[in-house]
Amino acid sequence: MAIYKLIQNTPMGPDDIQLLVTAYHGTLRALELIDRDDPITRIVARTVFEITQTGIEDAAEISKLAIKQLGIA
């Protein structure tokens, strides 16, 4: 899964990882992306990761911002 590849070498605590994974899965659900091998999932993962790094701690907000940033209605 794309998100796990991004965080495998990142020094993040369990709470940060949980936030990131929750936001990632929420974004995939909102975009109705079922196929986890779809290349767009890597773009979603990077976007969610970047937004999480800004300090936002609400998974739903991160997901909303990721969708907006990706330009997907």
Secondary structure, DSSP 8 states (H G I E B T S, - for coil): -HHHHHHTTS---HHHHHHHHHHHHHHHHHTT---TTSTHHHHHHHHHHHHHTTT---HHHHHHHHHHHHT--
